[in-house]
Amino acid sequence: MVRQTLRLGGALAYIEGSLTMEEDRASVRSVERALDVLLIFAEHHELGLTDIAKHAGLHKSTVFRLLHTLERKGFIIRDESTERYRLGYRILELASSMQHGDDPFLLVLPEMERLRDLLEETISLYVRDGLERVRVQAVQSQQIIRRVAPVGQRLPLFVGASSKILVAFSDPEICKQLMQDPSWPPALDRAIWQKTIEDIRRTNVAMSFEEREEGVAAISVPVFRASGELFAALTVSGPIQRLSKEKMEAMIPELFASAEKMKRLIR
C-alpha cells in the first residue's frame, strides 16, 4: 500500500493506493536479485564487485546498489582496504535461530562423530530440496587425505549415493521429474538408473564410485523418522583408494545401526 501526502490549504490529506503491477514486479525482482547475490557467497568466501556481477549476471551498477543495501542491513561486509565483500554477521543471527537444542541435525551430531571415529572417513547428512540435495550436517575425516564436505552445498539428484537414497525414498513423482529434466546427463542411461533406484528401495543401500567427483567413492543409507518418513541420507565418503566395494559392504551393519540410533533421537 502506498500513501501520498498532499497539503491542501494548510491541512494535510492522505491518499492511499495500491502499488501498480509494474512497481510490484520491480519490488519482487529486486528481492530475488538480492537473494541471488547472497547465495553466491555459499560457494565463495570473498569477492570483488566485478566477480559478483559476473556470477549474478547483472550490471555492476545494479549489484553495487544491492550490496550497499545488504551492507547497511548487516548481511554483507565490505573490506575498505581491498574493496572486497563477504557475508556479514546478520547471517549468523538468522542461522542461530535454526540451531535450538531440539534441532534434529544437532541431536544426531554425536552419533555422526562416533561413526566418523569408527570408520575413519567423512560422514555427511543430506536432505532433498526440490530436485537438489543439500548437505545439512558433516563431520570431516581426520585422515590426512580425506573427503572435505562443506555444509550447505547443493548438488544435483542425478548421481551420487546420497542422491539415489533421497530419490528412492521420495515421492515417485520426483523420479519422473528427474528423468524428464532437460539437464539430465547424456551419459546416464535412464533405464539403468531407474532399475538402480528400484534395487535401492529393496536393499536400503546405495553406493557410488566417481559418479560426481573423480577419485571419490561413497555409501549411503536412509535415516527414517518414527513415522516411516525419510529424514535424511546418511553417507560415508572418501578416496576411492580406501573405499572399495568390499570395504563399503563391510560398513553396512554399522551404518544401519547408526541410522536406527538417529531414528530414536529425532522427532
TORFI-680340 format. One record per residue: residue in one letter; residue number from 1; x, y, z of N, C-alpha, C in turn. Coordinates in nm, 3 decimals, padded with zeros to 5 digits. Layout:
<nodes>
  type  seq       nx       ny       nz      cax      cay      caz       cx       cy       cz
     a  NUM        X        Y        Z        X        Y        Z        X        Y        Z
...
</nodes>
This chain:
<nodes>
  type  seq       nx       ny       nz      cax      cay      caz       cx       cy       cz
     m    1   00.085  -00.120   00.000   00.000   00.000   00.000   00.089   00.125   00.000
     v    2   00.057   00.222  -00.089   00.133   00.347  -00.099   00.048   00.461  -00.044
     r    3   00.107   00.545   00.039   00.034   00.659   00.093   00.099   00.786   00.040
     q    4   00.020   00.871  -00.025   00.067   01.000  -00.075   00.014   01.111   00.015
     t    5   00.097   01.211   00.042   00.059   01.322   00.129   00.044   01.449   00.046
     l    6  -00.070   01.514   00.058  -00.096   01.639  -00.013  -00.128   01.748   00.089
     r    7  -00.079   01.871   00.062  -00.108   01.984   00.150  -00.214   02.069   00.082
     l    8  -00.330   02.075   00.144  -00.441   02.149   00.087  -00.483   02.259   00.184
     g    9  -00.450   02.383   00.148  -00.490   02.496   00.232  -00.439   02.484   00.374
     g   10  -00.316   02.439   00.391  -00.258   02.428   00.524  -00.289   02.297   00.594
     a   11  -00.383   02.219   00.540  -00.417   02.090   00.601  -00.350   01.978   00.524
     l   12  -00.329   01.869   00.591  -00.269   01.753   00.526  -00.377   01.653   00.490
     a   13  -00.369   01.603   00.369  -00.464   01.500   00.327  -00.384   01.379   00.282
     y   14  -00.433   01.260   00.311  -00.364   01.136   00.275  -00.445   01.060   00.171
     i   15  -00.378   01.018   00.067  -00.442   00.940  -00.038  -00.372   00.806  -00.044
     e   16  -00.445   00.699  -00.020  -00.386   00.567  -00.021  -00.421   00.494  -00.150
     g   17  -00.326   00.420  -00.197  -00.349   00.343  -00.319  -00.256   00.225  -00.326
     s   18  -00.287   00.126  -00.404  -00.204   00.007  -00.416  -00.089   00.032  -00.510
     l   19   00.018  -00.046  -00.492   00.128  -00.042  -00.586   00.079  -00.084  -00.723
     t   20   00.132  -00.022  -00.827   00.099  -00.066  -00.961   00.160  -00.202  -00.985
     m   21   00.110  -00.272  -01.086   00.163  -00.403  -01.117   00.310  -00.396  -01.152
     e   22   00.350  -00.289  -01.224   00.490  -00.274  -01.262   00.578  -00.252  -01.139
     e   23   00.529  -00.172  -01.044   00.605  -00.146  -00.922   00.619  -00.273  -00.838
     d   24   00.510  -00.351  -00.833   00.512  -00.475  -00.757   00.614  -00.573  -00.816
     r   25   00.613  -00.585  -00.949   00.708  -00.674  -01.014   00.852  -00.629  -00.992
     a   26   00.874  -00.499  -00.997   01.009  -00.446  -00.977   01.056  -00.474  -00.835
     s   27   00.964  -00.464  -00.738   00.999  -00.489  -00.599   01.038  -00.635  -00.579
     v   28   00.960  -00.726  -00.636   00.989  -00.869  -00.625   01.121  -00.901  -00.694
     r   29   01.144  -00.841  -00.809   01.268  -00.865  -00.884   01.390  -00.819  -00.803
     s   30   01.377  -00.708  -00.732   01.488  -00.659  -00.650   01.519  -00.756  -00.537
     v   31   01.415  -00.810  -00.475   01.435  -00.908  -00.368   01.504  -01.033  -00.423
     e   32   01.459  -01.082  -00.538   01.519  -01.200  -00.599   01.666  -01.176  -00.630
     r   33   01.697  -01.059  -00.682   01.836  -01.028  -00.716   01.923  -01.020  -00.591
     a   34   01.870  -00.960  -00.484   01.947  -00.951  -00.360   01.974  -01.090  -00.303
     l   35   01.875  -01.179  -00.309   01.895  -01.315  -00.261   01.995  -01.390  -00.348
     d   36   01.990  -01.366  -00.480   02.087  -01.429  -00.571   02.229  -01.387  -00.535
     v   37   02.245  -01.260  -00.501   02.378  -01.210  -00.462   02.425  -01.280  -00.335
     l   38   02.337  -01.294  -00.237   02.375  -01.361  -00.112   02.413  -01.507  -00.136
     l   39   02.339  -01.574  -00.223   02.364  -01.715  -00.249   02.498  -01.740  -00.318
     i   40   02.551  -01.639  -00.384   02.683  -01.653  -00.446   02.789  -01.684  -00.340
     f   41   02.769  -01.630  -00.219   02.868  -01.648  -00.113   02.860  -01.786  -00.049
     a   42   02.765  -01.869  -00.092   02.765  -02.008  -00.047   02.881  -02.084  -00.108
     e   43   02.932  -02.035  -00.222   03.043  -02.100  -00.292   03.173  -02.021  -00.284
     h   44   03.165  -01.895  -00.242   03.285  -01.809  -00.241   03.292  -01.732  -00.109
     h   45   03.407  -01.733  -00.046   03.423  -01.666   00.082   03.426  -01.514   00.067
     e   46   03.495  -01.465  -00.035   03.515  -01.321  -00.052   03.527  -01.290  -00.200
     l   47   03.460  -01.185  -00.245   03.462  -01.149  -00.387   03.461  -00.998  -00.404
     g   48   03.513  -00.954  -00.519   03.505  -00.814  -00.557   03.378  -00.787  -00.635
     l   49   03.348  -00.660  -00.656   03.225  -00.620  -00.724   03.214  -00.682  -00.863
     t   50   03.322  -00.679  -00.941   03.318  -00.733  -01.077   03.284  -00.881  -01.078
     d   51   03.346  -00.957  -00.989   03.319  -01.101  -00.984   03.175  -01.129  -00.940
     i   52   03.125  -01.054  -00.845   02.987  -01.074  -00.800   02.890  -01.047  -00.915
     a   53   02.915  -00.937  -00.988   02.829  -00.904  -01.102   02.832  -01.014  -01.207
     k   54   02.951  -01.070  -01.228   02.965  -01.177  -01.327   02.887  -01.301  -01.285
     h   55   02.900  -01.341  -01.158   02.829  -01.459  -01.109   02.678  -01.438  -01.109
     a   56   02.635  -01.315  -01.079   02.491  -01.285  -01.071   02.430  -01.260  -01.208
     g   57   02.515  -01.229  -01.306   02.463  -01.196  -01.439   02.393  -01.062  -01.442
     l   58   02.443  -00.968  -01.361   02.381  -00.835  -01.352   02.485  -00.727  -01.379
     h   59   02.437  -00.607  -01.411   02.527  -00.494  -01.431   02.592  -00.457  -01.298
     k   60   02.714  -00.406  -01.306   02.787  -00.369  -01.185   02.713  -00.262  -01.105
     s   61   02.648  -00.169  -01.175   02.577  -00.062  -01.104   02.461  -00.119  -01.022
     t   62   02.392  -00.219  -01.078   02.281  -00.283  -01.006   02.333  -00.358  -00.885
     v   63   02.441  -00.433  -00.905   02.500  -00.511  -00.796   02.552  -00.418  -00.686
     f   64   02.610  -00.305  -00.726   02.662  -00.210  -00.627   02.549  -00.159  -00.537
     r   65   02.433  -00.128  -00.597   02.320  -00.081  -00.517   02.269  -00.190  -00.423
     l   66   02.263  -00.313  -00.473   02.218  -00.424  -00.390   02.313  -00.448  -00.274
     l   67   02.442  -00.446  -00.303   02.543  -00.466  -00.199   02.537  -00.356  -00.094
     h   68   02.513  -00.235  -00.139   02.505  -00.123  -00.045   02.389  -00.144   00.053
     t   69   02.276  -00.188   00.002   02.160  -00.214   00.087   02.188  -00.330   00.183
     l   70   02.244  -00.438   00.129   02.275  -00.555   00.213   02.379  -00.521   00.320
     e   71   02.472  -00.431   00.286   02.573  -00.390   00.382   02.510  -00.309   00.495
     r   72   02.419  -00.220   00.460   02.351  -00.139   00.561   02.272  -00.225   00.659
     k   73   02.217  -00.335   00.608   02.137  -00.426   00.691   02.221  -00.529   00.764
     g   74   02.351  -00.532   00.739   02.439  -00.623   00.810   02.458  -00.760   00.749
     f   75   02.401  -00.781   00.629   02.414  -00.911   00.564   02.543  -00.924   00.484
     i   76   02.605  -00.813   00.454   02.730  -00.811   00.377   02.830  -00.719   00.448
     i   77   02.956  -00.757   00.446   03.063  -00.672   00.499   03.159  -00.638   00.384
     r   78   03.194  -00.510   00.374   03.289  -00.466   00.271   03.422  -00.432   00.337
     d   79   03.528  -00.492   00.287   03.663  -00.461   00.334   03.709  -00.335   00.263
     e   80   03.720  -00.226   00.336   03.754  -00.098   00.275   03.894  -00.095   00.214
     s   81   03.984  -00.179   00.265   04.121  -00.179   00.213   04.133  -00.254   00.080
     t   82   04.048  -00.355   00.061   04.056  -00.436  -00.061   03.936  -00.417  -00.153
     e   83   03.830  -00.352  -00.102   03.706  -00.335  -00.178   03.644  -00.470  -00.214
     r   84   03.662  -00.568  -00.128   03.603  -00.699  -00.148   03.493  -00.721  -00.044
     y   85   03.399  -00.811  -00.079   03.281  -00.831   00.005   03.278  -00.974   00.059
     r   86   03.219  -00.989   00.178   03.195  -01.121   00.236   03.066  -01.115   00.317
     l   87   03.017  -01.231   00.361   02.892  -01.234   00.437   02.908  -01.163   00.570
     g   88   02.801  -01.096   00.613   02.802  -01.024   00.740   02.750  -01.107   00.855
     y   89   02.759  -01.051   00.974   02.724  -01.124   01.094   02.573  -01.143   01.111
     r   90   02.494  -01.066   01.040   02.348  -01.084   01.049   02.308  -01.223   00.999
     i   91   02.388  -01.280   00.908   02.362  -01.416   00.861   02.369  -01.515   00.978
     l   92   02.466  -01.494   01.068   02.480  -01.581   01.184   02.358  -01.572   01.275
     e   93   02.301  -01.453   01.286   02.182  -01.436   01.369   02.067  -01.520   01.314
     l   94   02.052  -01.518   01.182   01.946  -01.598   01.121   01.973  -01.747   01.140
     a   95   02.098  -01.787   01.118   02.133  -01.929   01.129   02.114  -01.979   01.272
     s   96   02.145  -01.895   01.369   02.135  -01.938   01.509   01.991  -01.969   01.548
     s   97   01.896  -01.906   01.481   01.755  -01.931   01.513   01.713  -02.073   01.475
     m   98   01.792  -02.138   01.388   01.762  -02.276   01.348   01.827  -02.376   01.443
     q   99   01.927  -02.334   01.519   02.007  -02.426   01.598   01.963  -02.429   01.744
     h  100   01.841  -02.473   01.767   01.792  -02.489   01.902   01.834  -02.626   01.955
     g  101   01.816  -02.647   02.083   01.855  -02.773   02.142   01.783  -02.893   02.084
     d  102   01.664  -02.869   02.027   01.589  -02.980   01.970   01.606  -02.990   01.818
     d  103   01.703  -02.918   01.763   01.734  -02.927   01.620   01.782  -03.069   01.591
     p  104   01.710  -03.144   01.506   01.748  -03.283   01.482   01.887  -03.300   01.423
     f  105   01.933  -03.201   01.346   02.065  -03.212   01.284   02.177  -03.191   01.386
     l  106   02.143  -03.127   01.498   02.239  -03.117   01.608   02.231  -03.240   01.699
     l  107   02.111  -03.292   01.715   02.093  -03.408   01.801   02.169  -03.530   01.751
     v  108   02.181  -03.542   01.618   02.248  -03.661   01.563   02.399  -03.641   01.547
     l  109   02.448  -03.520   01.576   02.590  -03.492   01.556   02.683  -03.584   01.637
     p  110   02.655  -03.610   01.766   02.744  -03.702   01.839   02.751  -03.840   01.776
     e  111   02.640  -03.889   01.724   02.642  -04.021   01.659   02.723  -04.017   01.530
     m  112   02.715  -03.906   01.457   02.796  -03.890   01.337   02.945  -03.889   01.372
     e  113   02.979  -03.822   01.482   03.119  -03.818   01.524   03.168  -03.956   01.566
     r  114   03.083  -04.032   01.634   03.119  -04.169   01.672   03.143  -04.255   01.549
     l  115   03.055  -04.239   01.449   03.069  -04.316   01.326   03.195  -04.276   01.250
     r  116   03.225  -04.147   01.249   03.348  -04.099   01.185   03.472  -04.162   01.248
     d  117   03.473  -04.164   01.382   03.588  -04.221   01.452   03.601  -04.371   01.427
     l  118   03.487  -04.437   01.412   03.488  -04.582   01.389   03.533  -04.617   01.248
     l  119   03.478  -04.545   01.149   03.506  -04.577   01.008   03.621  -04.497   00.950
     e  120   03.660  -04.390   01.018   03.773  -04.306   00.979   03.754  -04.239   00.843
     e  121   03.631  -04.208   00.810   03.602  -04.137   00.685   03.501  -04.025   00.714
     t  122   03.481  -03.936   00.618   03.388  -03.824   00.633   03.244  -03.873   00.635
     i  123   03.166  -03.822   00.730   03.026  -03.859   00.745   02.939  -03.736   00.715
     s  124   02.837  -03.755   00.632   02.750  -03.643   00.594   02.603  -03.682   00.605
     l  125   02.520  -03.580   00.625   02.375  -03.595   00.618   02.324  -03.507   00.505
     y  126   02.239  -03.564   00.420   02.180  -03.489   00.308   02.028  -03.494   00.317
     v  127   01.964  -03.386   00.274   01.819  -03.384   00.257   01.789  -03.339   00.115
     r  128   01.668  -03.369   00.070   01.627  -03.327  -00.064   01.555  -03.194  -00.056
     d  129   01.589  -03.105  -00.148   01.520  -02.977  -00.163   01.487  -02.962  -00.311
     g  130   01.363  -02.992  -00.347   01.325  -02.991  -00.488   01.399  -03.100  -00.563
     l  131   01.470  -03.061  -00.668   01.547  -03.157  -00.747   01.696  -03.147  -00.716
     e  132   01.727  -03.104  -00.595   01.865  -03.096  -00.550   01.878  -03.164  -00.414
     r  133   02.001  -03.200  -00.380   02.028  -03.246  -00.243   02.115  -03.141  -00.175
     v  134   02.096  -03.127  -00.044   02.169  -03.028   00.034   02.238  -03.099   00.151
     r  135   02.365  -03.072   00.168   02.438  -03.127   00.283   02.406  -03.041   00.404
     v  136   02.337  -03.098   00.503   02.292  -03.020   00.617   02.378  -03.042   00.741
     q  137   02.458  -03.148   00.741   02.549  -03.173   00.852   02.665  -03.257   00.802
     a  138   02.784  -03.236   00.857   02.901  -03.312   00.813   03.004  -03.317   00.924
     v  139   03.074  -03.430   00.931   03.186  -03.448   01.024   03.303  -03.496   00.939
     q  140   03.407  -03.415   00.933   03.519  -03.444   00.843   03.609  -03.554   00.897
     s  141   03.658  -03.637   00.806   03.757  -03.738   00.842   03.882  -03.670   00.897
     q  142   03.951  -03.737   00.986   04.073  -03.681   01.044   04.199  -03.734   00.975
     q  143   04.179  -03.809   00.868   04.293  -03.858   00.793   04.352  -03.744   00.709
     i  144   04.482  -03.756   00.678   04.549  -03.650   00.601   04.485  -03.635   00.464
     i  145   04.463  -03.746   00.395   04.391  -03.744   00.266   04.247  -03.779   00.296
     r  146   04.159  -03.683   00.277   04.020  -03.705   00.316   03.925  -03.632   00.221
     r  147   03.800  -03.669   00.231   03.694  -03.604   00.156   03.643  -03.487   00.238
     v  148   03.656  -03.365   00.186   03.608  -03.245   00.256   03.466  -03.216   00.208
     a  149   03.373  -03.208   00.304   03.232  -03.193   00.270   03.176  -03.066   00.333
     p  150   03.167  -02.956   00.260   03.115  -02.831   00.317   02.964  -02.835   00.340
     v  151   02.921  -02.796   00.457   02.778  -02.791   00.489   02.712  -02.682   00.407
     g  152   02.591  -02.710   00.360   02.517  -02.613   00.280   02.532  -02.632   00.130
     q  153   02.624  -02.717   00.089   02.647  -02.737  -00.054   02.527  -02.804  -00.119
     r  154   02.490  -02.753  -00.236   02.379  -02.808  -00.313   02.434  -02.886  -00.432
     l  155   02.375  -03.001  -00.456   02.421  -03.088  -00.564   02.300  -03.147  -00.636
     p  156   02.317  -03.185  -00.762   02.205  -03.244  -00.837   02.170  -03.383  -00.786
     l  157   02.047  -03.425  -00.814   01.999  -03.555  -00.768   02.026  -03.669  -00.867
     f  158   02.087  -03.638  -00.978   02.105  -03.741  -01.081   02.203  -03.850  -01.038
     v  159   02.314  -03.811  -00.977   02.420  -03.905  -00.946   02.463  -03.893  -00.800
     g  160   02.535  -03.995  -00.753   02.584  -03.994  -00.616   02.501  -04.085  -00.527
     a  161   02.567  -04.149  -00.431   02.498  -04.242  -00.341   02.386  -04.173  -00.264
     s  162   02.413  -04.054  -00.211   02.312  -03.981  -00.133   02.192  -03.946  -00.219
     s  163   02.218  -03.901  -00.341   02.109  -03.864  -00.431   02.016  -03.982  -00.455
     k  164   02.075  -04.099  -00.477   01.994  -04.217  -00.508   01.908  -04.259  -00.389
     i  165   01.960  -04.244  -00.268   01.880  -04.272  -00.149   01.763  -04.175  -00.140
     l  166   01.792  -04.047  -00.159   01.688  -03.944  -00.147   01.578  -03.962  -00.252
     v  167   01.617  -04.003  -00.372   01.518  -04.025  -00.478   01.439  -04.152  -00.449
     a  168   01.508  -04.258  -00.409   01.442  -04.388  -00.388   01.332  -04.380  -00.283
     f  169   01.351  -04.295  -00.181   01.253  -04.291  -00.072   01.175  -04.161  -00.069
     s  170   01.168  -04.095  -00.184   01.082  -03.978  -00.201   00.959  -04.019  -00.281
     d  171   00.871  -03.923  -00.303   00.753  -03.948  -00.385   00.797  -03.993  -00.524
     p  172   00.734  -04.097  -00.582   00.771  -04.145  -00.716   00.768  -04.036  -00.823
     e  173   00.692  -03.930  -00.797   00.684  -03.820  -00.893   00.820  -03.752  -00.910
     i  174   00.902  -03.752  -00.804   01.036  -03.692  -00.812   01.120  -03.767  -00.914
     c  175   01.109  -03.897  -00.914   01.183  -03.980  -01.010   01.143  -03.944  -01.153
     k  176   01.015  -03.926  -01.176   00.965  -03.891  -01.310   01.016  -03.752  -01.351
     q  177   01.011  -03.657  -01.259   01.057  -03.522  -01.289   01.204  -03.521  -01.326
     l  178   01.284  -03.599  -01.255   01.427  -03.604  -01.285   01.453  -03.659  -01.424
     m  179   01.384  -03.765  -01.460   01.408  -03.827  -01.590   01.361  -03.739  -01.706
     q  180   01.271  -03.644  -01.676   01.224  -03.552  -01.779   01.298  -03.419  -01.776
     d  181   01.390  -03.404  -01.680   01.462  -03.277  -01.665   01.557  -03.255  -01.782
     p  182   01.557  -03.135  -01.841   01.645  -03.106  -01.956   01.794  -03.119  -01.923
     s  183   01.829  -03.106  -01.796   01.971  -03.113  -01.759   02.017  -03.256  -01.727
     w  184   01.934  -03.354  -01.759   01.972  -03.493  -01.738   02.105  -03.522  -01.809
     p  185   02.203  -03.584  -01.739   02.334  -03.610  -01.801   02.321  -03.705  -01.920
     p  186   02.370  -03.667  -02.036   02.355  -03.751  -02.157   02.415  -03.891  -02.141
     a  187   02.521  -03.903  -02.062   02.588  -04.032  -02.047   02.515  -04.126  -01.951
     l  188   02.411  -04.075  -01.882   02.340  -04.156  -01.782   02.219  -04.223  -01.845
     d  189   02.223  -04.356  -01.850   02.114  -04.434  -01.909   01.993  -04.433  -01.814
     r  190   01.879  -04.385  -01.862   01.761  -04.372  -01.776   01.709  -04.507  -01.727
     a  191   01.710  -04.608  -01.813   01.659  -04.740  -01.774   01.745  -04.803  -01.665
     i  192   01.876  -04.792  -01.680   01.967  -04.848  -01.579   01.953  -04.771  -01.448
     w  193   01.943  -04.639  -01.458   01.928  -04.555  -01.339   01.799  -04.591  -01.264
     q  194   01.689  -04.606  -01.338   01.561  -04.639  -01.275   01.565  -04.776  -01.208
     k  195   01.633  -04.872  -01.272   01.647  -05.006  -01.214   01.730  -04.998  -01.085
     t  196   01.832  -04.912  -01.084   01.914  -04.894  -00.964   01.831  -04.838  -00.849
     i  197   01.745  -04.742  -00.879   01.658  -04.683  -00.777   01.565  -04.789  -00.720
     e  198   01.511  -04.875  -00.804   01.422  -04.982  -00.758   01.497  -05.081  -00.668
     d  199   01.621  -05.111  -00.703   01.702  -05.202  -00.621   01.730  -05.141  -00.484
     i  200   01.755  -05.010  -00.481   01.785  -04.941  -00.355   01.665  -04.946  -00.262
     r  201   01.544  -04.938  -00.317   01.424  -04.947  -00.233   01.416  -05.081  -00.161
     r  202   01.475  -05.182  -00.219   01.473  -05.316  -00.158   01.587  -05.335  -00.058
     t  203   01.704  -05.278  -00.089   01.823  -05.304  -00.006   01.851  -05.196   00.097
     n  204   01.796  -05.074   00.076   01.822  -04.959   00.164   01.969  -04.916   00.163
     v  205   02.040  -04.948   00.056   02.181  -04.912   00.044   02.210  -04.860  -00.096
     a  206   02.288  -04.753  -00.105   02.333  -04.701  -00.235   02.483  -04.677  -00.229
     m  207   02.551  -04.707  -00.339   02.695  -04.681  -00.350   02.722  -04.600  -00.476
     s  208   02.835  -04.531  -00.475   02.877  -04.459  -00.595   03.029  -04.460  -00.603
     f  209   03.078  -04.466  -00.725   03.222  -04.468  -00.750   03.253  -04.365  -00.858
     e  210   03.306  -04.252  -00.817   03.344  -04.144  -00.909   03.229  -04.100  -00.999
     e  211   03.107  -04.104  -00.948   02.992  -04.062  -01.029   02.986  -03.911  -01.044
     r  212   03.016  -03.840  -00.939   03.010  -03.694  -00.944   03.146  -03.629  -00.937
     e  213   03.235  -03.693  -00.864   03.367  -03.634  -00.839   03.476  -03.739  -00.857
     e  214   03.573  -03.707  -00.936   03.682  -03.801  -00.965   03.757  -03.835  -00.836
     g  215   03.784  -03.965  -00.818   03.861  -04.012  -00.704   03.784  -04.029  -00.576
     v  216   03.651  -04.012  -00.580   03.569  -04.020  -00.459   03.468  -04.133  -00.470
     a  217   03.454  -04.211  -00.363   03.353  -04.316  -00.353   03.266  -04.286  -00.231
     a  218   03.145  -04.341  -00.230   03.055  -04.314  -00.118   02.954  -04.427  -00.103
     i  219   02.905  -04.442   00.019   02.796  -04.535   00.050   02.696  -04.460   00.135
     s  220   02.567  -04.483   00.111   02.462  -04.407   00.179   02.346  -04.499   00.217
     v  221   02.284  -04.469   00.332   02.165  -04.541   00.377   02.061  -04.440   00.422
     p  222   01.933  -04.477   00.422   01.829  -04.384   00.466   01.818  -04.378   00.618
     v  223   01.786  -04.260   00.668   01.750  -04.243   00.809   01.602  -04.204   00.810
     f  224   01.522  -04.286   00.874   01.377  -04.262   00.877   01.335  -04.203   01.011
     r  225   01.225  -04.129   01.006   01.160  -04.085   01.129   01.076  -04.201   01.183
     a  226   01.027  -04.186   01.305   00.944  -04.291   01.365   00.819  -04.317   01.282
     s  227   00.773  -04.213   01.210   00.653  -04.225   01.126   00.678  -04.305   00.999
     g  228   00.806  -04.332   00.968   00.839  -04.401   00.844   00.879  -04.306   00.733
     e  229   00.864  -04.175   00.757   00.902  -04.074   00.658   01.054  -04.061   00.654
     l  230   01.108  -04.038   00.535   01.253  -04.021   00.521   01.297  -03.891   00.589
     f  231   01.398  -03.900   00.673   01.456  -03.783   00.740   01.575  -03.731   00.663
     a  232   01.668  -03.820   00.628   01.790  -03.778   00.558   01.862  -03.901   00.504
     a  233   01.963  -03.873   00.423   02.054  -03.978   00.375   02.182  -03.967   00.456
     l  234   02.221  -04.077   00.519   02.344  -04.084   00.598   02.452  -04.143   00.509
     t  235   02.562  -04.069   00.493   02.661  -04.104   00.390   02.803  -04.105   00.443
     v  236   02.878  -04.205   00.399   03.022  -04.212   00.423   03.090  -04.189   00.289
     s  237   03.187  -04.098   00.284   03.257  -04.070   00.159   03.406  -04.056   00.185
     g  238   03.484  -04.087   00.083   03.629  -04.078   00.096   03.699  -04.114  -00.033
     p  239   03.831  -04.117  -00.032   03.908  -04.152  -00.152   03.876  -04.293  -00.198
     i  240   03.864  -04.310  -00.328   03.828  -04.440  -00.383   03.935  -04.545  -00.354
     q  241   04.057  -04.501  -00.331   04.165  -04.596  -00.298   04.138  -04.667  -00.166
     r  242   04.067  -04.598  -00.074   04.037  -04.659   00.055   03.899  -04.723   00.059
     l  243   03.806  -04.669  -00.019   03.668  -04.718  -00.013   03.638  -04.810  -00.132
     s  244   03.682  -04.932  -00.121   03.650  -05.032  -00.221   03.507  -05.083  -00.198
     k  245   03.452  -05.153  -00.294   03.317  -05.209  -00.280   03.311  -05.302  -00.159
     e  246   03.414  -05.385  -00.142   03.416  -05.480  -00.031   03.421  -05.407   00.103
     k  247   03.502  -05.302   00.111   03.513  -05.230   00.238   03.382  -05.160   00.271
     m  248   03.316  -05.103   00.171   03.190  -05.034   00.198   03.081  -05.133   00.236
     e  249   03.082  -05.251   00.174   02.984  -05.353   00.214   03.001  -05.393   00.360
     a  250   03.126  -05.393   00.407   03.152  -05.426   00.547   03.102  -05.318   00.642
     m  251   03.082  -05.196   00.590   03.033  -05.086   00.672   02.882  -05.088   00.691
     i  252   02.811  -05.163   00.610   02.665  -05.158   00.609   02.602  -05.183   00.746
     p  253   02.642  -05.286   00.821   02.581  -05.306   00.954   02.596  -05.186   01.046
     e  254   02.714  -05.123   01.045   02.735  -05.006   01.129   02.649  -04.888   01.084
     l  255   02.635  -04.872   00.954   02.551  -04.764   00.902   02.405  -04.785   00.939
     f  256   02.357  -04.907   00.925   02.219  -04.937   00.965   02.198  -04.912   01.114
     a  257   02.296  -04.950   01.195   02.285  -04.929   01.340   02.281  -04.781   01.374
     s  258   02.365  -04.701   01.307   02.365  -04.556   01.330   02.234  -04.493   01.286
     a  259   02.183  -04.536   01.172   02.055  -04.483   01.123   01.943  -04.513   01.221
     e  260   01.948  -04.629   01.283   01.846  -04.666   01.381   01.858  -04.580   01.507
     k  261   01.982  -04.553   01.551   02.003  -04.466   01.667   01.952  -04.325   01.639
     m  262   01.979  -04.276   01.519   01.932  -04.142   01.483   01.781  -04.136   01.479
     k  263   01.719  -04.244   01.434   01.573  -04.250   01.430   01.514  -04.231   01.569
     r  264   01.579  -04.284   01.670   01.529  -04.271   01.808   01.557  -04.132   01.865
     l  265   01.658  -04.062   01.808   01.694  -03.930   01.859   01.604  -03.819   01.805
     i  266   01.562  -03.834   01.680   01.486  -03.727   01.615   01.336  -03.744   01.641
     r  267   01.262  -03.636   01.614   01.118  -03.641   01.634   01.046  -03.610   01.503
</nodes>
